[in-house]
């Protein structure tokens, strides 16, 4: 059985809540990723920031990315999966929350990130196609 730990990219780069949107964008560019987990001073996950979040919530509104706190870009509650959750639970969580990337936690510690592409590579064609269809629809 494939579990989240098998699908994830381990030790993801994070942006801290007290860093800026510009810091997050710079880290994304350096890592060639479209999303980063946001962690607080306690190193616990607070949410995820995407490149789209930066464009929509900061740039498009004329805000200064260099002064906009990354912590203000997180969601109300972080959607995560456990490191030992089966792949079908990862798929169900992505579908239920209509997200393309999920932080993976072990207890309350961030251990990895799973992207839609990771799931698609690991699941049978029909299941992956169903997920892609759900995530491509208008929310």
N, C-alpha and C positions, 0 to 999 in steps of 0.2 A: 504494500500500500504506500502510495506517495503521500508525503506529509509536507506541510509548509516549509519545514527546515530544508527539504530536498529542493524546493523551488526557489528559495530566497537568495538574494545577493546578501552575503553576510557583511557585518560591520559597516552599515551605510554612513555616509557623511551626514551630519545634522547641522541645522542652523539653530542657534539659541534664541530664546524669546527676546533677549536684550540686544540682539544683532539687528541689522536693518534689512529692508526689502532688497536694497542694493547688494548687501552681503550675500543674501540668499541667491540672487541672480548670478552673482560672481561664482559662488560655489557650484551652482547648477552648470554653469558654462565650463568650469574646470573639470567637473566630473562627467560631463556630457549626459546629464539626466534632466528630466522634466519635472521632478518633484523631490522635495527633501522633507524628512521628518523635522518637526519643531520640538525642541526639548527645553524644559525650564531649567532654572538653576539647580533643581533637585535631580537633573538628568532623566526625568520621567517624560514620556512622550505627551505632548499637548495637542498635537495635530499634525497636519501635513500642509505644506505650501507648494503650489504648482506654479509653473511659469505663467499659466493662464491667470492665476490669482494675482500675480504681480502686475500683469498687463491690465486686467479689469479693475482691480481695487486700488491700484496706485497710479500707474502711468496714464490710463485713460481718464482718470479724474484730476490730472494735473498735479498730483501730489509729488513731493520730493522723495524718491526712493532711498536716498541717502539719509533721510531723517525719519522714515516711516518704520516703526518697529515691526520686525518679523513676527513677533508674538501676536500682533493684531491681525495677522493673516490666517491664523488657525481657525478651525471649525469650532462649534460649540463643544463637541466631544470627539475625541480621536476614535476613528474606526480602525480596529486592529484585528489580527488573528493570532492565535497561539502557535508557537513553533512546532508543536506536535499535532496541530489540527490537520485532519485529512484534506487532500486536495479538493474533494467535493465541497467541504465546508468553506474553503478559500473561495471557490467559485460561487457558492451561495452568498457569501458575505459581499463579494464584489457586485453581484447581481442585485441583492437587496438594497445596498447603499449606492448603487450606480457609480462606483469608483473604479479607476483603472490601476490604482497603486495602493498597496496596503503595507503598513508597518507590521513587522512580525515581532511579537514579544515572548519572552520566556519569564514567567512571573510578571514583574512590572518593569523588566529590563528590555530595552530595544536590542534585538539581535540581528535584524535584517529587514529587507524590503522585498516585496513581490510586486512585479509589474504584470499587466495583462499579457505581455509577450511571454513571460515566464510560464504562465498558466497555459496559454495556447500551445506552447511547445510540449507540455507534459500531458495534456488531456487528449482523449479521442477526438477526432475531427468534428463529429456532430456536437459534442458538448462545447467545444471551443467556439464553434460557429454560433451556437445559441447565445453564448456570452457576448461575443462580438456584436451580435444583432441587438441585444438589450442595451449595451453600452453605447451603441451608435445612434440609438433613438433619442428624440428630444426628451429632456428631463421634464 
